[in-house]
């Protein structure tokens, strides 16, 4: 490839690593590869089929999953995209953030530790430009999986352009008409920009642009203490950036367990991050190469000067420009496309999946909804989407994982429940690894003893979620989990110990009395 083939790659190319010229050349080649895979300039739309079993609008995680799944079953499928194939996860989301988090964790772990008897000759040095270059390199390497060439080779007609509904059974794209039996809206989401005076003029980063930076900012303000804000704030902090995290609510991660959020906040403070809760953003202003943020917290106004502002205040569904009214699809710009339990819209021939119809915002949610849509769109009978069985994990340190209902949701549903907590510090694995920050908290129905929800906090908390998710899907009780045999030493011991705590509550005074009598009789 030559740089002139794709002029869009020229913007933002810069020096990377020890050899600036070699780094520049590698970056150009990788960016060209990525763009040619996910946004090909010379793509020719195929001739539309007379009719499609499924027309998918949006080629993110949900759209790609549904299109490829349906095509594998023999359906005639069309996929329409006008931005980047692969959607948020590949191009501006999970692939990039998790690659950055990996680098930041290495920095955290590569340090002298007297307790382990390990000493390093000197503190680890962070080449910020090289870290960010690797993040983009991973994106480039994985982009082939979502490329137009590969997708079309698997039997999907790929159309490039803006999709609009023409009527209840037709989608128009680039002057072509795609007639469908069923359609799927999977257009994803976009960053929500807070209404702060002067912010557009001052300039800011979002998840769509933050991974393109090459020089380390000395000071970064992160607006928003949700999953993305917390993950990136900690990652940049560990890469040598002074971070100020501003959150409008009373605690970080307001959807998660309050104890988990408090533990994460304490971890942030221990690492040197400035966290301000109940912060009201008032104004932003650019002064030369610096930016000034004014906010109010605890009744006082504060001015802070930073190099960059990262907006991570949530995402909104992409519904504009689709002419959904012509298809009879109900929607709102804040909540997205309205769907029922089968993920059908108000037009029963049209479905929705992923961020455009849910507020979950995790890749696994998009994948799960895509599977339900393929099942319901192509075959008789209907499968419901149970959002409570979707696990989620936030890649901070400690990680915070959850599946099922939160305690707040259980109380709102007025379900009888009991909770059991076991701490990582009380396990052998925690002592061996010296990773004692964390816990598991499980909620079970008081009568059936089945799991209602669970929160895991720890260095590898996400590894506990598959067992908990399977337990919920199969209707297992805490007694069933207590009988699970775990390898030693494993963090999964947390799960078993929490279940054993439940079993101990089953030994009531009356049962103890009968047990004592039985054991006395047995000694005769």
N, C-alpha and C positions, 0 to 999 in steps of 0.2 A: 504493500500500500504506500501511497505517497500523500503527503499532507494536503496537497491541493485538491484531492478527490473529495474531501469533506470539509469545506471551509468553516463549518460550525465549530470544529475542534480547535481552531486557532485561538479563540477567546479563552483566556485564563491559563494557557499553558505557561509553565514557569520552571524554575530551577528546582531540582530535587536531588537530595543525597550528596555523596562526596564528589561526583563528577557532574557538573551542571549540564554539559552538552549531552552526555550519555543519558542523564536523567530526563532531559527535555525530549530527546528522541524516543525514549521508552514511553513517556507519557503520551506523546503524539500517537504512537502506534497503538497503545492500549485504548485511548479514547476513540480512535478511528474504528477499532474492532468493536467496541461497545456500541457506538452509534450505528454502524452498519448492520449490527444484529438487531437492535431494538428500534431504530428509526431510519430504515433504509431510504436513501434518496431516490434510487432508481427502481423502486418497486412498482410493478405493473399489476393493477387489480385484475383478477380473473374475470371471465365472463360469468355472470350470475347464473345459478341453476334456476329452473322454472319455479322451484319452491324448496324451502329448507325445513327440515325437522326442527332446527334450532338456530336462531340468529342471536349471537352474543355481542352486546355492545360493551366494550371495555376489556382490555387484555391484561389486567392485573392478576393477582392470585386467584380470585374467584372466577373471573372470566376465562382465563386459560385453563383452570381446572375443569370447569364445566365443558368448555369446547373440546378439549382433548379426551375427557371422559366419555362424552357423547359420541365423538367420532370413533373411539375405540369399540363402541358397541354397535357400530355400523350406521349411525345416523348421519344425515347430510347436514353439515354444520358450516355456518359463516361466522367469522370473527371480525369485528370492526374496531379499529383503534386509530387515534389521530395524534397521540403524544409519544409515549414510549411503551413498547411491548415489555411486559414484566411488571408494570405498574409500580406502586410505591415501594414494595418490599425490595425489589431488585435495584431500582434506580435512585431512591432517596430515603429508604427506610431500613428494614431489618438487616439486610445483607451488609450495608455500610455501617450502621450503628454497632452491630455485633462485632464487626471487624475492628472498629475503633475501641470497643470495650475490651477485646482480647489484648490489644496492645497496652492499654492502660493497666490491665491486671498484671501483665508481665512486669511493668515498671514497679508496681506495688510490691510484687513478690521478690524482685531482684534487689534485695537490700540486706545488709548484715542483720543477723538475728542471733544474739548471744545464747538464747535459750536452746536453740537447736545446735549450737556449736559451729555454726556456719558463718564465716567472715568473708566479705568481698573486699578486694584490694582498694576499690574506690567506688563512689556512688555511681549508679548507672546513669548514662547520658542519653537524653532523648533527642533524636533528630526528628523534629516535628514534621518537617517536609517529607521525610521518608515514611513516617507513620501514615500520613494522609495519602501519599502515593500508593502505599500498599492497600489501603482501604479501597481506592479506586481500581487498583489492579484486580482485586478479588471480584469486584463488580464486572469488570471486563471479562474475566475468565468464566464467570457463571452466565454471562449474557447469551451464550450460544443456546442454552437450554430453553430460553424464551424467544429465540430469534424467529423471524418470519419464515426463513428458509426451513428450519426444522419443523415448525408448526404446520406449514403447508405440506411438508413431506409426510406428515402423519395423518393427512386426509382432511385438513381443515382449509376452507377457502378464506384467505386472509385479505381483507379490504382495508386500504389506508384512506382515511378521511374522516370528517365529522359526520356522525350519524344523527339523523332526525327521523322521528316517526312521521310517516305520510298519512297513515290511517291506522286502524286497529290491527291490521295484519301485514303492514308493509313498512320497511325501513328504507330510507333514501340515504345514499352515501356517494359522493362524487358523481352525481347525475346518474347513478345506477339504482335500480329498485330491487330490494331483497324481500321476496314474499316468504312468509314464515307460517308454520303451524304453531310454533311456540317461540317466544323470544325471552332473552335474559338481559336485564339491566345490571351491569357490574362496573359502573363508571368510577367507583372509589370515592375518595375524599380529597379535600384541599386544606391547606393550613388556614386556621382562623386568625385574623389579624385584629389585635385589640385596638379599640378606638382611643388612641393616646395622641394628644396634640403634638405635632412636630415629628412623630415617629417616621412617617414616610420620607420626610425631608432629611432626617438624620441618617436614615439607612439602617437596615437590619438584615439578619440572616434567618432562614427557616430551615426545616429539614430538606427542602428542595435545593438549598444552596450551601449549607454549612459544610458539606463534605467536599466542596470544591476549593476551600481555602488552602493556601500553601504556607503562609507565614503564621507563626504562633502569636495570637494576641496576648498582650501582657495581662490584660484584665477583661473579663467577659461577664456581662450581665445576662442571666437566663430568666426569661419571663415565663413562668409557669412551672408548677411543681407536680405535674402529672408524670406518667411513665417515661415519655421521651425526654422531658426536661430534666428529670432526676438522673436518667442514664447518661445523658450527654454532659450534664454539669459535673458529675463525678469523673467521667472519662477525661474531660479537658483538665480538671483539677489535677489529676494524676500525671498528666502530660506537661505540667509546669505552668498552667494558667491560673491566675487568681480569679476565683469565681464568686459572683454574688447571685444567689438564687432568690427570686421574688415570687411569692405565691399569695394569691388573693384570699384563699380560705384559711381556716384556722390550723390546718395541718397538711403535710405533704400527702400526695396520693389519696385524695378524699374519697375515692371509691373503695379503698382497701381498709383492712382492719386497722383500727386506731393504734393498737399496740405495735403492730408491724411498722406503721408509719413513724411512730415515735422512736423506735429502735433505729430506723434508717436515718432519721434526723440526727440522732446522737452520733451515729457513725460519720455522717457528713461533718459535724462539728469537730470530731476527733481528728479528722484529716485536714481541717483548716478552712472549710468552706463557710462563707457567710450566708446564712439562711434567714430570710425575713418573711414571717407569716403575716397574714391579714394586711398585706401591702396593697395600697391603692396607687396605681400608676397615674401620674398627673401630667407629665410633659417630658418630651425628649427634644434635644437640640444638638446640632453638630457645631463644634468649634474647632476648626482646622481638621486635624486627623483624629481628634477625639470626639466622643459623644457624651453628653451630659443627660442623665436621667434624674427626674425629680419624682419622688414618691412620698406617700404619707403612711406612717406606721406608728401605732401607739400614740396617736394624737400629735405627732411631730412630723414636719416636712424635712426630707433629707435630699441633698443633691449628691450624686455620685458620678465620677468621671470614668468612662470605660473606653476600650478600643473597639469592641464589638458588642452588639445586642443580638441575642438569639431568642426569637419568638417561638415558644413551645406551649401555646395557650389552647391547644386542642385542634381538632379538624372538623370540617363541615362537609356534608355529602355533596358530590358534584351532580347537580340536577339541571343546571341551566343549559339552554341550547338544544335540548332533546325533543322539544315539542311534545311533551308528555300528554298535554291536553288533547291532542289529536288522536292519541291512542287510548284515551279514556283512563289514564293512570293518575291516581291521586297521589299528591306529594306535597311536601313543604320544604322550604329552603333550609330550615334549621334541623328538621328531623329526617329529611330524605324521603325516599319512596315508601309509601305505606304498604305493608304486606300482612298476610294472615299467618297462621301457624304453619302453613304449607309453603310459605314464601311466595304466594301468589299476590299479585297486585289487584286493584279494582277491575282490571281487565284480566279475566281468568286465563287467557292465553299468554300473558306476560308475567314473568317472575322477576325477582330481584335478589341479589346476593352480595355479601361483603359489606364494605363500609357505607355504601349508598343507602342501605336499609337498616343497618344496625349501628349501635354506638360502641361496639366492642373494640374495634381498632387493632386486632391482633391477627396475624396471618392464619393461625389455625381456625379462627372463626370464619374467615373467608373460604378456606378449604372446606370446612364442614358444611357451610351453606351451599356451596357449589355442588357437593355430593347430593344433598337433599333435592336441589333443583333438578338435577339430571334424573333422579329417580321419579320425581313427581311430574316432570314435563314430558317424559317419553313413555311412561308405562302406566297402566291402570292402577287404581288404589293410590293412597296418599300417605306420606310419612311426615310426621311433625318435626319441627326443629326445636330441640330443647336447649335453649341458650344457657341454662344453668349447668349443663354438663360440659361446657367449654372451659378447659383449663387455660390459665394465663400465667405468664411468668415475666417479671420485670427484671432486666439484667443489671441491676445495681449490685453493690457488694455491701451488705448481704443481699442475695436475691430474695424477691418476694413472689411467691407463687400462690395461686388460689384456684379452687374449683368449687362449683356449687353456689349456694346462697351465702352471703355474708350474714353476720349476726344481726345487722340492721335490717336486712331483707327478711330474715326469719321472724324477727319481732313484728315487722310490718304485716307479714302474712298470718300472724297470730298462731304460729305452729308451736306445739309443746316440744321443748328441746332441752338438752343438757350439753354442756361443753366440757372438753377435757384438753388439758395443755401439758406438754412435756418439753423441757428445755434442752437445747443442744449441749449445754455445759454439763448435763447429767448423763451423757453418753460417753462410752470409751472412744468412739470416733472423734468426738469433739476434743477430748483430752490429747489424743495421739497427734491430731493435726494442729492443735492449739487454735482451733476455730470454734469458739464457744459462744459466739453471738448468734442467737437464733432460737427458734422454737417451732413446734407444730401445735396447732389449735384445731380440734375437730368438733363439729356440731352434729349431734345425732338426734333423731326423733325419739322423744321420751317413751313412746309406746311401741313402735316397730323396731327401734334401735338402728334403723338404717341411716346412712350418712346423708346429712342435709348440706354440708359444706365443710371446707377445710382450708386453712391458711398455713403455709409453710414459709419460714424465714431462716435463711442460712446461706453459707457459701455455695452450696449446691442444691438449693431448695427445689429447683425445677425438676430434679431427678426423682423426687417423691410423687410428683403429680400423676404420672401414668398409672401407678397402682391405685391412687385415690380415685382417679377418673374411671378406671375399670370397675372399681368397687361400687361407684354410684351407678354406672350403666347396668351392672348386673344385680343391683338391689342387695348388695352384701351388707351385713350388719357389722358393728364394731366387734362383736364376738368372733365373726369370721376373720376379721383382720388380726385379732389377737392370736389366732391359730397359725398365721403365716410364719414360715420359717425363713429367717433372714441370714445372709452370710455375715461372717464376723471379720473385721469390724466394718460396719456400714452405717451411713447416716439414716438409712431406712429403719434402723432400730427406733428412731423417734416415733415412727408410725405405730410400731408394735407396742411401745411403752404407753402411748396415749390410749391405745385400745385396751391394754391391761388395766389402765386406770379405770376405764369403764367397767371392766369385769369385776374389779374390787368393789364397786358400788352395788353390784348384784348380790354381794354377800351380806344380806340384811341380818339384824339381830336374831330374827326367827330362824333363818337359814343357818346361822352360826350355831345356834342351840341344837338344831337337829344334827348338824355335822359333828358337833362335839359328842353327842349321844352315840352316833354311829361309830365313831372312832373308839369310844370306850367299849362298846359292845364287841368291836373287832378284836380287842386285846384279850378277850376272855378265852 
